[in-house]
Amino acid sequence: NHMLDMVIEECLLILSSPPRFVSVEELMETAKGVTNMALAHEIVVNQEFQVKPAELPEGSLERRVKEIMHKAFWDCLEAQLTGDPPSYNHAIKLLAEIKEVLLSFLLPGHGRLRTHIEEVLDLPLIQQQAENGSLDISRLAQFIVGMMGSLCAPCRDEDISKLREITEMVPLLKAIFSVLDLMKMDMANFALSSIRPHLLQQSAEYERNKFQEFLEKQPNALDYTEKWLEDTVRCLREGGVESSRAASSDPPSLLPLNVHNQAYLRLLRWDHAADPFPETVLMDQVRYQEMQQEAERLVLLSSLLLIVYTTTGEAISGLTGLMDTLKNTVSAMLADMHTPSFSTEEALATIGERFCIELSQCLSQHGYSPFSADRQSTLKGQISATAQPDNTVRKLMDSRVQSYLLASLESSYQRTPPPLPGGLAPVSKELKELAVRFCRLVNFNKLVFSPFYQKILQDVLTAEESSSTET
């Protein structure tokens, strides 16, 4: 829900900008189209996507208003049912809603159940019984609970059992609505799992068409995407990104496929606080942020393990389990490295101390010369130095991680993964998993938006050639 809201808000900002005004009808229609596109995208790329209950923030005005309104409604129902004579106005409205929900759960083959529900929850008859004072609402409630038990998923059996234990009418009706809401979510998630295979077959074309409709209504909806590709071309001209393998006599850095891959790689170095994310990858911004953070964590982790190896020499290379122990120590310390309260300096100082203790004990147990105070001091200093982004070891490992991800993109349609650069063996499992996630997301994005990218890139390169000729 948060991601969909973020997409809609971003699109509304774009819609309200020049070059033209749009009507409220156009605005709502476009927002609806973008929402559908975002939802379809989420279903495809997130295999764990499920409908979940909306939770209003604790203490929020909206939550307080909702609680007051609900309490007033149920209090009113209580007063009506316990009156002398009782009134069933509210209760009949609730029965009508419950009937509609139960019917919505039925499949085409449930004709007998549909007839049964229609007969028992016959609203005109119920209204007539209420007027004659012969309405047995308790019997209807028990029928509803029984029908819910027949239609619910197995995971709701316990909830249905609890409903059968409630004897007071208002609490029972209230609980029935709560369980019906859960059953609605179960039905929605079942529908999602059913349509996912079909959606996968046509999702790229669906998203592309929806975005084209959006672009026709708002021609400047690719401004940030154009800037993203233009900046990538400029960086390649200036040699400011990972180099690409030459594939022809053309300048290898400006081959369209290479520009696209380099552009995606730049998303893993994005300043999300300062620069607007390109529109065509906006729906996956959170995923790119998570992958960016994971890449940064692997860079620092591999840097620290490389420093340990080079400082202690071959003595530790044959010690089974030592590098795994050190890796687990660092991983635990860096788990929260992207939270506001995390102090890199403090964490690295602690890691340095722990490393020295582990190495001293291990070397001593295996008969190697003690880990002297000078060597410990050197190791601690080198570890603390990695707090600086321009640290030599950290820059080296960052370059190797980026090179591996780029090589994975370039060979993503081949079965064999690219060779692992030196020094990354201790984090090979995590890095390969990151590369798979990155390539999967990028390749789907290419599938959807490559026609837009090709046109933009053609215009950019043509403009550059014209500029060079004039110069």
C-alpha positions in Angstrom: 0.0 0.0 0.0 2.8 2.4 0.9 4.5 1.7 -2.5 1.3 2.3 -4.4 0.7 5.6 -2.5 4.2 6.7 -3.3 3.8 6.0 -7.0 0.4 7.8 -7.1 1.8 10.9 -5.2 4.8 11.1 -7.6 2.5 10.8 -10.6 0.2 13.4 -9.3 3.1 15.8 -8.9 4.1 15.1 -12.5 0.5 15.6 -13.6 0.2 19.0 -11.9 3.4 20.4 -13.6 3.7 22.1 -17.0 3.2 22.0 -20.0 -0.6 21.9 -19.6 -3.4 21.7 -17.0 -5.5 18.6 -16.8 -9.1 18.2 -15.7 -10.2 16.4 -12.6 -11.7 13.6 -14.7 -8.4 13.2 -16.5 -6.5 13.3 -13.3 -8.6 10.6 -11.7 -8.6 8.4 -14.7 -4.8 8.6 -15.1 -4.2 8.0 -11.3 -6.5 4.9 -11.6 -4.4 3.6 -14.6 -1.2 4.2 -12.8 -2.5 2.5 -9.7 -3.5 -0.6 -11.7 -0.1 -0.6 -13.4 1.6 -0.4 -10.1 -0.5 -3.2 -8.6 0.1 -5.5 -11.5 3.8 -4.8 -11.3 3.9 -5.6 -7.6 2.1 -8.9 -8.2 4.6 -9.9 -10.9 7.9 -8.9 -9.3 7.0 -9.7 -5.7 6.3 -13.4 -5.3 5.3 -12.9 -1.7 2.9 -10.0 -2.4 -0.4 -10.4 -0.5 -3.3 -8.3 0.5 -3.1 -7.3 4.1 -5.4 -5.4 6.4 -5.0 -1.7 6.5 -3.8 -0.6 9.9 -4.3 3.1 10.9 -1.4 4.5 13.0 -1.9 4.1 16.7 -3.1 7.4 18.2 -3.9 9.0 14.8 -6.9 11.1 14.3 -8.2 8.8 11.6 -8.0 5.8 14.0 -9.7 7.7 16.8 -12.6 8.8 14.6 -13.0 5.2 13.2 -13.1 3.8 16.8 -15.7 6.4 17.9 -17.9 5.8 14.9 -17.8 2.0 15.3 -18.5 2.3 19.0 -21.5 4.5 18.3 -22.9 2.1 15.7 -22.6 -1.0 17.8 -24.0 0.9 20.9 -27.0 1.9 18.8 -27.5 -1.7 17.6 -27.3 -2.9 21.2 -30.0 -0.4 22.2 -32.3 -1.4 19.3 -32.1 -5.1 20.0 -32.6 -4.8 23.8 -35.5 -2.3 23.4 -39.1 -3.2 24.3 -40.2 -3.9 21.7 -36.8 -4.6 19.9 -36.1 -2.8 16.7 -34.3 -4.5 13.9 -33.5 -1.6 11.5 -29.8 -1.7 11.9 -29.7 -5.5 12.2 -31.5 -6.0 8.9 -29.0 -3.7 7.2 -26.1 -5.8 8.6 -27.8 -9.0 7.4 -28.1 -7.5 3.9 -24.3 -6.7 3.9 -23.4 -10.1 5.2 -25.6 -11.8 2.5 -23.8 -9.8 -0.2 -20.4 -10.8 1.2 -21.3 -14.5 1.4 -22.6 -14.4 -2.2 -19.4 -12.8 -3.3 -17.4 -15.9 -2.0 -19.4 -18.3 -4.2 -17.9 -19.8 -7.4 -19.9 -20.5 -10.6 -20.5 -24.1 -9.4 -22.0 -23.1 -6.1 -25.6 -22.9 -7.4 -27.1 -24.9 -4.6 -25.4 -22.8 -1.9 -26.5 -19.6 -3.6 -30.1 -20.8 -3.6 -29.8 -21.7 0.1 -28.4 -18.3 1.1 -31.1 -16.5 -1.0 -33.8 -18.5 0.7 -32.6 -18.2 4.3 -31.5 -14.5 4.0 -34.6 -13.4 2.1 -34.6 -9.8 3.1 -38.3 -9.0 2.3 -39.3 -12.0 4.4 -36.9 -10.9 7.2 -38.4 -7.4 7.1 -41.9 -8.9 7.3 -40.9 -11.1 10.3 -39.4 -8.1 12.1 -42.6 -6.1 11.6 -44.7 -9.1 12.9 -42.4 -9.6 15.9 -41.4 -13.1 14.8 -37.9 -12.6 13.6 -35.4 -15.1 15.1 -32.1 -13.2 14.5 -30.2 -15.7 16.6 -31.1 -18.5 14.2 -30.0 -16.3 11.2 -26.7 -15.6 12.9 -26.0 -19.3 13.5 -26.9 -20.0 9.8 -24.4 -17.3 8.8 -21.6 -18.8 11.0 -22.3 -22.2 9.6 -22.1 -20.9 6.0 -18.9 -19.1 6.8 -17.5 -22.3 8.1 -18.3 -24.0 4.8 -16.8 -21.2 2.6 -13.7 -20.2 4.7 -10.1 -21.3 4.1 -8.8 -24.0 6.5 -6.7 -21.3 8.3 -10.0 -19.7 9.5 -11.4 -22.8 11.2 -10.3 -21.6 14.6 -11.9 -18.2 14.0 -15.2 -19.9 13.1 -15.0 -22.1 16.2 -14.7 -19.0 18.4 -17.7 -17.5 16.7 -19.8 -20.5 17.7 -18.9 -19.8 21.4 -20.3 -16.3 21.4 -23.8 -16.2 22.8 -24.6 -12.5 22.9 -26.0 -11.1 19.6 -24.1 -7.8 19.2 -20.7 -9.2 20.0 -21.5 -12.1 17.7 -22.4 -9.8 14.8 -19.4 -7.7 15.4 -17.1 -10.8 15.4 -18.8 -12.1 12.2 -17.8 -8.9 10.4 -14.2 -9.2 11.6 -13.9 -12.7 10.3 -15.7 -11.8 7.0 -13.0 -9.2 6.5 -10.3 -11.9 7.0 -12.1 -14.1 4.6 -12.2 -11.3 2.0 -8.4 -11.1 2.2 -8.1 -14.8 1.9 -10.3 -14.7 -1.2 -8.3 -11.8 -2.7 -5.0 -13.6 -2.1 -6.3 -16.7 -3.6 -7.3 -14.7 -6.7 -3.9 -13.2 -6.8 -2.2 -16.6 -6.8 -4.6 -17.7 -9.5 -4.0 -14.8 -11.9 -0.2 -14.5 -11.3 0.8 -17.1 -14.0 -1.5 -15.4 -16.6 -0.3 -12.0 -15.6 3.3 -13.0 -16.0 2.6 -13.8 -19.7 1.3 -10.4 -20.5 2.6 -8.1 -17.7 5.3 -6.4 -19.8 2.8 -5.5 -22.6 0.2 -4.4 -20.0 2.6 -2.1 -18.2 4.0 -0.7 -21.4 0.5 0.1 -22.7 -0.6 1.7 -19.4 2.6 3.8 -19.3 2.0 4.9 -22.9 -1.5 6.0 -22.0 0.0 8.0 -19.1 2.6 9.5 -21.4 0.1 10.6 -23.9 -1.8 12.6 -21.3 1.4 14.0 -19.7 4.2 14.3 -22.3 6.8 15.4 -19.7 6.4 12.2 -17.7 9.9 11.0 -18.9 11.9 14.0 -17.9 13.8 12.3 -15.1 14.3 9.2 -17.2 15.8 11.3 -19.9 18.1 13.0 -17.4 19.1 9.6 -16.1 20.2 8.4 -19.5 21.8 11.7 -20.5 23.9 11.7 -17.3 24.9 8.1 -18.0 26.1 9.0 -21.5 28.1 11.9 -20.0 29.6 9.7 -17.3 30.7 7.2 -20.0 32.2 10.0 -22.0 34.2 11.1 -19.0 35.0 7.6 -17.8 33.1 8.0 -14.5 31.5 4.6 -14.4 32.6 1.0 -14.6 34.2 0.3 -18.0 32.5 -2.1 -20.4 33.9 -4.8 -22.7 34.4 -3.7 -26.3 32.1 -5.5 -28.6 32.6 -3.8 -32.0 34.5 -1.1 -33.7 32.1 1.5 -32.4 33.1 3.3 -29.2 32.3 0.5 -26.7 31.1 2.8 -23.9 28.3 4.2 -26.1 26.8 1.1 -27.4 23.0 1.3 -26.5 23.0 -2.0 -24.5 26.0 -0.9 -22.6 24.5 2.6 -21.8 21.4 0.9 -20.5 23.4 -1.5 -18.3 25.5 1.3 -17.0 22.4 3.4 -16.3 20.9 0.5 -14.2 24.2 0.1 -12.3 24.1 3.8 -11.4 20.8 3.2 -9.6 22.8 1.3 -7.0 24.7 4.5 -6.2 21.7 6.9 -6.2 21.3 9.8 -3.8 17.7 9.2 -3.0 17.4 12.2 -0.8 18.6 14.7 -3.4 17.8 13.3 -6.9 14.3 12.3 -8.2 14.3 8.7 -9.2 13.6 8.0 -13.0 9.9 7.5 -13.7 10.3 4.2 -15.4 11.9 2.6 -12.3 9.9 4.5 -9.7 7.8 1.5 -8.8 10.9 -0.4 -7.8 12.7 2.5 -6.0 12.4 0.8 -2.6 13.9 -2.5 -4.0 16.8 -0.6 -5.6 17.4 1.1 -2.3 17.5 -2.2 -0.5 19.9 -3.6 -3.1 22.1 -0.5 -2.8 22.3 -1.0 0.9 23.1 -4.7 0.5 25.9 -3.8 -2.0 27.4 -1.3 0.4 27.2 -3.8 3.3 29.0 -6.5 1.2 31.7 -3.9 0.2 32.5 -3.1 3.8 32.3 -6.7 4.9 34.6 -8.0 2.1 37.0 -5.1 2.8 37.3 -6.0 6.5 37.9 -9.7 5.7 40.5 -8.8 3.1 42.3 -6.6 5.6 42.4 -9.4 8.1 43.8 -11.8 5.5 46.5 -9.5 4.2 47.5 -8.5 7.8 47.9 -12.0 9.2 49.2 -13.6 6.1 49.1 -17.2 5.2 48.8 -18.3 8.9 45.0 -18.1 8.8 44.5 -19.5 5.3 44.4 -23.1 6.5 42.5 -22.6 9.7 39.1 -24.2 9.1 36.1 -22.0 10.2 38.1 -18.9 11.2 37.0 -16.8 8.2 33.4 -17.9 8.8 33.6 -16.9 12.4 35.1 -13.5 11.5 32.5 -13.1 8.8 29.6 -13.8 11.2 31.0 -11.4 13.7 31.2 -8.6 11.1 27.7 -9.4 9.6 26.1 -9.1 13.0 27.8 -5.8 13.7 26.8 -4.4 10.3 23.2 -5.6 10.3 21.9 -2.1 11.2 24.5 0.0 9.3 21.8 1.9 7.4 19.8 2.9 10.4 20.1 6.5 11.7 21.5 5.5 15.1 24.3 3.4 13.6 27.8 4.7 14.2 30.3 3.3 11.7 33.3 4.4 13.7 32.1 2.7 16.9 31.1 -0.5 15.1 34.5 -0.7 13.3 36.3 -0.1 16.6 34.4 -3.0 18.2 35.0 -5.2 15.2 38.8 -4.4 15.5 38.8 -5.5 19.1 36.8 -8.7 18.4 39.1 -9.6 15.5 42.2 -9.2 17.6 40.7 -11.5 20.3 39.6 -14.1 17.8 42.9 -14.1 15.9 45.0 -14.2 19.1 43.1 -17.2 20.4 43.1 -19.1 17.1 46.8 -18.5 16.3 47.8 -19.6 19.8 45.7 -22.8 19.6 47.3 -23.8 16.3 50.9 -23.2 17.4 51.6 -20.0 15.4 53.5 -17.1 16.8 51.4 -14.8 19.0 49.5 -11.9 17.5 51.8 -9.1 18.8 50.6 -5.8 20.1 52.1 -4.0 17.1 50.2 -6.2 14.6 47.0 -5.8 16.6 47.4 -2.0 16.5 48.0 -2.1 12.8 45.0 -4.3 12.2 42.7 -2.0 14.3 44.0 1.1 12.4 43.4 -0.4 9.0 39.9 -1.6 10.0 39.0 1.9 11.4 40.3 3.5 8.3 37.6 1.8 6.2 35.0 4.2 7.7 36.1 6.7 5.1 34.5 6.1 1.6 37.8 7.0 -0.1 39.7 4.3 1.8 41.9 2.4 -0.7 40.7 -1.1 0.2 37.0 0.0 0.4 37.3 1.7 -3.1 38.9 -1.5 -4.5 36.2 -3.8 -3.2 33.5 -1.4 -4.2 34.9 -1.4 -7.8 35.0 -5.2 -7.8 31.4 -5.5 -6.5 30.2 -3.1 -9.2 32.1 -4.9 -11.9 30.6 -8.2 -10.9 27.1 -6.8 -11.0 27.7 -5.2 -14.4 29.2 -8.5 -15.7 26.1 -10.3 -14.4 23.9 -7.9 -16.3 25.9 -8.3 -19.5 25.7 -12.1 -19.2 22.3 -12.4 -17.6 20.9 -14.5 -20.5 23.7 -17.0 -20.2 23.6 -19.9 -17.8 27.1 -19.5 -16.5 27.6 -16.6 -14.0 30.7 -14.4 -14.5 33.9 -15.2 -12.7 34.1 -13.8 -9.1 36.7 -11.0 -8.7 39.5 -11.5 -6.2 38.8 -10.9 -2.6 35.0 -11.5 -2.9 35.1 -15.3 -2.2 34.0 -14.9 1.5 30.8 -13.1 0.3 30.3 -15.0 -2.9 26.9 -16.5 -1.8 25.4 -13.1 -0.8 26.8 -11.4 -3.9 25.5 -14.0 -6.3 22.0 -13.7 -4.6 22.2 -9.9 -5.0 23.2 -10.2 -8.6 20.2 -12.5 -9.3 17.7 -10.1 -7.7 19.3 -7.2 -9.5 19.3 -8.8 -13.0 15.8 -10.1 -12.6 14.5 -6.7 -11.8 16.5 -5.0 -14.5 15.6 -7.5 -17.2 11.9 -7.1 -16.5 12.2 -3.3 -16.6 14.0 -3.6 -20.0 11.3 -5.8 -21.3 8.7 -3.1 -20.4 10.4 0.1 -21.2 13.1 -0.6 -23.8 11.1 1.1 -26.6 11.1 4.4 -24.6 14.8 4.0 -23.7 15.8 3.4 -27.3 14.1 6.6 -28.5 15.5 8.7 -25.7 19.0 7.3 -26.3 18.8 7.9 -30.0 17.8 11.5 -29.4 20.6 12.0 -26.9 23.3 10.5 -29.1 22.0 12.4 -32.2 22.1 15.6 -30.2 25.7 14.9 -29.1 26.8 14.1 -32.6 25.3 17.4 -33.9 27.0 19.3 -31.1 30.4 17.7 -31.9 30.0 18.5 -35.6 29.2 22.1 -34.9 32.1 22.4 -32.5 
